[in-house]
Amino acid sequence: MLPKKTALYIAGVVFALVALLHLWRLATGADIVINESDVPTWISVVGLLVSGFLSYLMFSSACCCGSHTCSTSKDENNKNNLPRA
């Protein structure tokens, strides 16, 4: 089984490739036909936004994997280190 950080990086790359394909379609105006029906361009706009955001989430999660400082604030970290009364 892959380590969590590696799996997050792989997922981030896959989502980034999907986003790039949507961007390529928007830039070139390529037509996509499924069952003799044209796929509207706005589908690629939505696909670009969703896959780009998911790629960002995967890479940012991989960056912080195993680190408490990235996902929590300093105050939350200090709260756990306070002496008990």
Stockholm file with secondary structure:
# STOCKHOLM 1.0

chainA/1-85         MLPKKTALYIAGVVFALVALLHLWRLATGADIVINESDVPTWISVVGLLVSGFLSYLMFSSACCCGSHTCSTSKDENNKNNLPRA
#=GR chainA/1-85 SS CCCHHHHHHHHHHHHHHHHHHHHHHHHHTCCCEETTEECCHHHHHHHHHHHHHHHHHHHHHHHHTTCHHHHSCHHHHHHHTSCCC
#=GC SS_cons        CCCHHHHHHHHHHHHHHHHHHHHHHHHHTCCCEETTEECCHHHHHHHHHHHHHHHHHHHHHHHHTTCHHHHSCHHHHHHHTSCCC
//
